[in-house]
Amino acid sequence: MAWNEPGGGKDPWGGGGGGQNNGPPDLDEALKKLREKLGFLGGGGSGGVNGFKFLPVILVIILVIWAFSGIYQVDETERAVVLRLGKYHATVNPGLHWNPPLVDSVTKVEVTEVRQYRNNNRDLMLTEDENIVDLQLVVQFNVPDPKAFVLNVKDPETSLRHATNSALRHVVGSSKLDSVISSGREQVGVEVKERLQRYLDIYDTGIEIIQVNIQDAKPPAQVQAAYDDVIKAREDQERVVSEAQSYSNAVIPEARGRAQRILEEADAYQARVIAEAEGEADRFVHLFTEYEKSPEVTRQRLYLDAMEAVMSNSSKVMVAAKDGNNILYLPLDKAVGGGTSATATPGSRLSPAQMSTIADEVLNRMGNQSGSGSQRRELR
């Protein structure tokens, strides 16, 4: 039996069996029910489908609102990553743009702003020489590749935090405590930056590291006092070394100058002695030449010069007589002062006039003494 035969009970329009022939529902009746359900659109009048006359206006309004909702502005410091139906479509530059809402999704990314990541939770790390150090650092970065920043990593900043922790532990683990805390802190920051950038490039995060600053590095609080003593001892060592260096810088140039002065004095003394010796040799040669010409005169002249040199430096003279055992004492200073108007002081050089006066005085006294001796011999 066919499904639409009378009495079959299989009428899809809801008619039952029992021999009743219920045909399909009336189209006008169906439209009327639909218009009643959508009465707020058409007003529920009896004009058939004329109740839909405001529907185009509403659709236009909805379309305008939808179109205007797709307009957005990208600032100069931003780039926008556009996904169409969940797939990458384009990266737009600064300016006014439009994308269909519900079709495209737009994510704006700051590309010129320098961002910072700071590990506020201080981390304890083990150094190469098996010491524990407490570090705090700041990572400065920007995002030159917004596409990679948005699409390649689910949470780029979380990835940055994990990569920073890994790079920092690797560098600190291969450095000594003194290098991390004091002298090599800047070098640690440079090595962490290089290693961190390699990690981020492997994951293609679109992040560029600008600088890594080690803000604070110190031993744990439990050993801080002992380490302060070590730092103080090192500072004292540096101070003593600096003082020694200053003393060395002051003494060495002075010693070198003194040595140079002694060398110059020795050279001058050598030149003077050589010149005097050469002069004495020349004088002796000339004197010998004169001696060969007249020996007696030259001998007398030498004797007189020698006596003059001796007596000019002495204020007293002892003279032994040839014909007796008497010794004549001549206080030249008193003789000169009492016998002549000339004066002589001990140690002063006598003038020729004084020498002549003294010689006359000596001869007179020697003559008197010789006369007295002759008289005494005659009396005997």
C-alpha positions as CSV (number, residue, x, y, z in Angstrom):
1,M,0.0,0.0,0.0
2,A,1.3,3.5,-0.8
3,W,2.1,5.8,2.1
4,N,-0.5,8.3,0.8
5,E,-3.3,5.8,0.1
6,P,-6.6,6.3,2.1
7,G,-6.7,4.4,5.3
8,G,-3.0,3.5,5.3
9,G,-2.3,5.5,8.4
10,K,1.0,6.8,7.0
11,D,0.0,10.3,6.0
12,P,3.1,12.5,6.7
13,W,0.9,15.6,7.1
14,G,-0.5,14.3,10.3
15,G,-3.7,12.7,9.1
16,G,-4.8,9.6,10.8
17,G,-6.3,6.5,9.4
18,G,-9.9,5.5,9.6
19,G,-10.7,6.3,6.0
20,Q,-10.4,10.1,6.4
21,N,-8.7,11.8,3.5
22,N,-6.8,14.8,5.1
23,G,-4.6,16.5,2.4
24,P,-1.5,18.7,3.0
25,P,-2.1,21.9,5.1
26,D,-3.1,25.1,3.4
27,L,-0.1,27.4,2.5
28,D,-1.9,30.5,3.5
29,E,-2.6,29.0,6.9
30,A,1.1,28.1,7.4
31,L,2.2,31.7,6.4
32,K,-0.4,33.1,8.8
33,K,1.0,31.1,11.7
34,L,4.5,32.3,10.8
35,R,3.4,35.9,10.6
36,E,1.8,35.6,14.0
37,K,5.0,34.2,15.5
38,L,7.0,37.1,13.9
39,G,4.3,39.7,14.6
40,F,6.9,42.1,16.0
41,L,8.3,42.3,12.5
42,G,5.3,42.7,10.4
43,G,2.7,44.0,12.9
44,G,0.4,40.9,12.6
45,G,-1.9,42.4,9.9
46,S,-4.0,40.5,7.4
47,G,-2.1,41.5,4.4
48,G,-0.5,38.1,3.7
49,V,3.3,38.4,3.2
50,N,3.0,42.2,3.3
51,G,3.9,42.0,7.0
52,F,7.6,41.5,5.9
53,K,7.9,45.0,4.4
54,F,10.2,46.2,7.3
55,L,12.5,43.2,7.2
56,P,14.9,44.7,4.5
57,V,15.3,47.9,6.5
58,I,16.2,45.9,9.6
59,L,18.6,43.8,7.6
60,V,20.3,46.9,6.2
61,I,20.7,48.4,9.7
62,I,22.2,45.2,10.9
63,L,24.5,45.1,7.9
64,V,25.6,48.7,8.5
65,I,26.3,48.0,12.2
66,W,28.2,44.8,11.2
67,A,30.3,46.8,8.6
68,F,31.2,49.6,11.0
69,S,32.2,47.1,13.7
70,G,35.0,45.9,11.4
71,I,36.8,49.3,11.3
72,Y,39.9,49.6,13.6
73,Q,42.9,51.8,14.0
74,V,46.6,50.6,14.2
75,D,48.9,53.1,16.0
76,E,52.5,53.9,14.9
77,T,54.0,51.7,17.5
78,E,51.8,48.7,16.7
79,R,51.3,46.1,14.0
80,A,48.2,44.0,13.6
81,V,48.1,40.3,12.9
82,V,44.9,39.3,10.9
83,L,43.5,35.8,11.1
84,R,40.7,34.9,8.6
85,L,38.6,32.0,9.7
86,G,41.4,31.0,12.1
87,K,44.2,31.1,9.5
88,Y,46.9,33.7,9.1
89,H,45.9,36.3,6.5
90,A,48.1,39.4,6.8
91,T,50.1,41.7,9.0
92,V,48.9,45.3,8.6
93,N,50.8,48.5,9.2
94,P,49.7,51.6,11.1
95,G,46.6,53.3,9.8
96,L,42.9,52.8,9.5
97,H,41.8,49.4,8.4
98,W,38.6,47.3,8.0
99,N,38.1,43.6,8.4
100,P,34.8,41.7,8.3
101,P,33.7,40.9,11.9
102,L,33.1,37.3,12.8
103,V,35.3,36.3,9.8
104,D,38.6,38.0,10.7
105,S,40.2,38.3,14.1
106,V,42.7,41.1,14.6
107,T,45.5,41.0,17.3
108,K,47.5,44.2,17.8
109,V,51.1,43.9,19.0
110,E,53.4,46.6,20.3
111,V,56.6,46.3,18.2
112,T,58.6,49.4,19.2
113,E,57.9,49.5,23.0
114,V,60.8,48.2,25.1
115,R,59.2,45.7,27.6
116,Q,60.7,44.4,30.7
117,Y,60.6,41.0,32.5
118,R,61.8,41.0,36.1
119,N,62.2,37.8,38.1
120,N,60.6,39.1,41.3
121,N,60.9,35.8,42.9
122,R,64.6,35.6,43.8
123,D,66.2,32.3,42.7
124,L,69.0,30.4,44.5
125,M,71.5,29.0,42.1
126,L,74.6,26.9,42.4
127,T,77.9,28.2,41.0
128,E,80.8,26.4,39.5
129,D,82.8,26.4,42.8
130,E,79.7,24.9,44.6
131,N,78.5,28.1,46.3
132,I,74.9,29.3,46.4
133,V,74.1,32.7,45.0
134,D,70.8,34.7,45.1
135,L,70.2,36.5,41.9
136,Q,67.7,39.1,40.6
137,L,67.7,40.3,37.0
138,V,65.8,42.4,34.5
139,V,65.4,41.4,30.8
140,Q,64.6,44.2,28.3
141,F,63.1,43.1,25.0
142,N,60.8,44.1,22.2
143,V,58.8,42.3,19.5
144,P,60.1,42.9,15.9
145,D,58.1,39.9,14.5
146,P,54.4,40.2,15.5
147,K,53.4,37.2,13.4
148,A,55.8,34.8,15.2
149,F,54.9,36.4,18.5
150,V,51.2,35.7,18.0
151,L,51.1,32.4,16.2
152,N,54.3,30.4,17.0
153,V,54.0,30.3,20.8
154,K,50.9,30.0,22.9
155,D,52.2,32.2,25.7
156,P,55.4,34.1,24.6
157,E,56.0,35.8,27.9
158,T,55.8,32.5,29.8
159,S,58.2,31.0,27.3
160,L,60.5,34.0,27.9
161,R,60.4,33.4,31.6
162,H,61.3,29.8,31.3
163,A,64.1,30.4,28.8
164,T,65.5,33.2,31.0
165,N,65.6,30.9,34.0
166,S,67.3,28.2,31.9
167,A,70.0,30.5,30.4
168,L,70.7,32.1,33.8
169,R,71.2,28.8,35.5
170,H,73.5,27.6,32.8
171,V,75.7,30.7,32.9
172,V,75.8,30.9,36.7
173,G,76.6,27.2,36.9
174,S,79.7,27.7,34.8
175,S,81.0,30.8,36.7
176,K,82.6,31.3,40.1
177,L,80.9,33.0,43.0
178,D,83.3,36.0,43.0
179,S,82.7,36.5,39.3
180,V,79.0,36.4,39.6
181,I,78.7,38.7,42.6
182,S,81.4,41.4,42.0
183,S,83.8,41.6,39.2
184,G,82.1,39.5,36.5
185,R,78.5,40.6,36.9
186,E,78.4,42.5,33.7
187,Q,79.9,39.6,31.8
188,V,77.3,37.3,33.2
189,G,74.6,39.6,31.9
190,V,76.2,39.5,28.4
191,E,76.4,35.7,28.4
192,V,72.8,35.3,29.6
193,K,71.6,37.7,26.8
194,E,73.4,35.7,24.1
195,R,72.2,32.3,25.3
196,L,68.6,33.5,25.9
197,Q,68.4,34.9,22.4
198,R,69.5,31.6,21.0
199,Y,66.8,29.8,22.9
200,L,64.1,32.3,21.7
201,D,65.3,32.0,18.1
202,I,65.0,28.2,18.2
203,Y,61.4,28.5,19.3
204,D,60.8,31.4,16.8
205,T,59.0,33.5,19.3
206,G,59.5,36.8,17.5
207,I,61.2,38.3,20.6
208,E,64.5,40.2,20.5
209,I,66.5,40.6,23.7
210,I,67.9,44.2,24.1
211,Q,69.7,43.9,27.4
212,V,70.0,41.7,30.5
213,N,70.9,43.5,33.7
214,I,71.9,41.7,36.9
215,Q,70.4,44.0,39.4
216,D,71.4,42.1,42.6
217,A,73.6,39.2,43.3
218,K,74.5,38.1,46.8
219,P,75.0,35.0,48.9
220,P,72.1,33.7,50.9
221,A,71.2,35.6,54.1
222,Q,72.5,32.7,56.3
223,V,76.1,33.4,55.1
224,Q,75.9,37.1,54.3
225,A,77.9,38.1,57.4
226,A,80.8,35.8,56.6
227,Y,80.8,36.9,53.0
228,D,80.9,40.6,54.1
229,D,84.0,39.8,56.0
230,V,85.6,38.3,52.9
231,I,84.6,41.4,50.9
232,K,86.2,43.6,53.6
233,A,89.4,41.6,53.6
234,R,89.5,41.8,49.8
235,E,89.0,45.6,50.0
236,D,91.8,45.8,52.6
237,Q,94.1,43.8,50.3
238,E,93.3,46.1,47.4
239,R,94.0,49.2,49.6
240,V,97.4,47.8,50.8
241,V,98.3,46.9,47.2
242,S,97.4,50.4,46.1
243,E,99.4,52.0,48.8
244,A,102.4,49.8,48.0
245,Q,102.1,50.8,44.4
246,S,101.9,54.5,45.3
247,Y,105.0,54.1,47.5
248,S,106.8,52.3,44.6
249,N,105.8,55.0,42.2
250,A,107.3,57.6,44.6
251,V,110.5,55.8,45.5
252,I,111.6,54.2,42.2
253,P,111.8,57.5,40.3
254,E,113.6,59.1,43.1
255,A,116.1,56.3,43.3
256,R,116.6,56.4,39.6
257,G,117.2,60.1,39.7
258,R,119.7,59.7,42.5
259,A,121.5,56.9,40.6
260,Q,121.6,59.1,37.5
261,R,123.0,62.0,39.6
262,I,125.7,59.7,41.0
263,L,126.6,58.5,37.6
264,E,126.9,62.0,36.3
265,E,129.0,63.0,39.3
266,A,131.2,60.0,38.7
267,D,131.6,61.0,35.0
268,A,132.4,64.6,36.1
269,Y,134.9,63.4,38.6
270,Q,136.5,61.1,36.1
271,A,136.8,63.9,33.6
272,R,138.2,66.3,36.2
273,V,140.8,63.7,37.4
274,I,141.8,62.9,33.9
275,A,142.1,66.6,33.1
276,E,144.2,67.3,36.2
277,A,146.4,64.4,35.5
278,E,146.9,65.4,32.0
279,G,147.6,69.0,33.2
280,E,150.1,67.8,35.8
281,A,151.8,65.6,33.2
282,D,152.1,68.6,30.8
283,R,153.4,70.8,33.6
284,F,156.0,68.2,34.6
285,V,157.1,67.9,31.0
286,H,157.5,71.6,30.7
287,L,159.2,71.7,34.1
288,F,161.6,69.0,33.1
289,T,162.4,70.9,29.9
290,E,163.3,74.0,32.0
291,Y,165.2,71.9,34.5
292,E,167.4,70.5,31.7
293,K,168.2,74.1,30.7
294,S,169.2,75.4,34.2
295,P,169.0,72.7,37.0
296,E,170.1,74.9,39.9
297,V,167.6,77.7,39.3
298,T,164.8,75.3,38.7
299,R,165.7,73.4,41.9
300,Q,165.8,76.5,44.0
301,R,162.5,77.7,42.4
302,L,160.9,74.4,43.3
303,Y,162.1,74.6,46.8
304,L,160.8,78.0,47.3
305,D,157.4,77.1,45.8
306,A,157.2,74.1,48.1
307,M,158.1,76.2,51.2
308,E,155.6,78.8,50.2
309,A,152.9,76.2,49.9
310,V,153.8,74.7,53.3
311,M,154.3,77.9,55.2
312,S,151.2,79.6,53.8
313,N,149.1,77.0,55.6
314,S,150.9,77.2,58.9
315,S,151.0,79.9,61.6
316,K,154.1,78.3,63.4
317,V,157.5,77.3,62.1
318,M,160.2,75.3,63.8
319,V,163.7,76.0,62.4
320,A,166.8,73.9,63.3
321,A,170.2,75.8,63.2
322,K,172.9,74.1,61.1
323,D,175.7,74.8,63.6
324,G,174.0,73.8,66.8
325,N,171.3,71.8,68.5
326,N,169.0,74.7,69.1
327,I,165.6,74.9,67.5
328,L,164.1,78.2,66.6
329,Y,160.4,78.6,67.2
330,L,158.7,81.2,65.0
331,P,155.1,82.1,65.8
332,L,154.4,83.6,62.4
333,D,151.0,85.0,63.4
334,K,152.4,86.9,66.3
335,A,155.5,87.9,64.3
336,V,153.6,89.3,61.5
337,G,151.1,91.0,63.8
338,G,153.9,92.5,66.0
339,G,156.6,93.3,63.5
340,T,154.6,94.6,60.6
341,S,151.3,96.2,59.9
342,A,150.2,93.2,58.0
343,T,148.0,90.6,59.7
344,A,147.7,86.9,59.1
345,T,145.1,84.5,60.5
346,P,145.7,80.8,61.0
347,G,144.9,78.9,57.8
348,S,145.1,82.0,55.6
349,R,147.5,82.3,52.6
350,L,150.4,84.8,53.2
351,S,151.0,87.5,50.6
352,P,154.5,87.9,49.1
353,A,155.1,91.0,51.2
354,Q,154.3,89.1,54.3
355,M,156.5,86.3,53.3
356,S,159.4,88.7,52.7
357,T,158.9,90.3,56.1
358,I,158.8,86.9,57.8
359,A,161.9,85.8,56.0
360,D,163.8,88.9,57.1
361,E,162.6,88.3,60.7
362,V,163.8,84.7,60.6
363,L,167.2,85.7,59.2
364,N,167.6,88.4,61.9
365,R,166.8,86.0,64.7
366,M,169.0,83.3,63.3
367,G,171.8,85.8,63.0
368,N,171.3,86.9,66.6
369,Q,171.2,83.4,67.8
370,S,174.4,82.5,65.9
371,G,176.2,85.5,67.4
372,S,175.2,84.5,70.9
373,G,176.5,81.0,70.3
374,S,179.8,82.3,69.1
375,Q,180.3,84.5,72.1
376,R,179.5,81.6,74.4
377,R,182.1,79.4,72.7
378,E,184.7,82.2,73.0
379,L,184.1,82.6,76.7
380,R,184.7,78.9,77.2
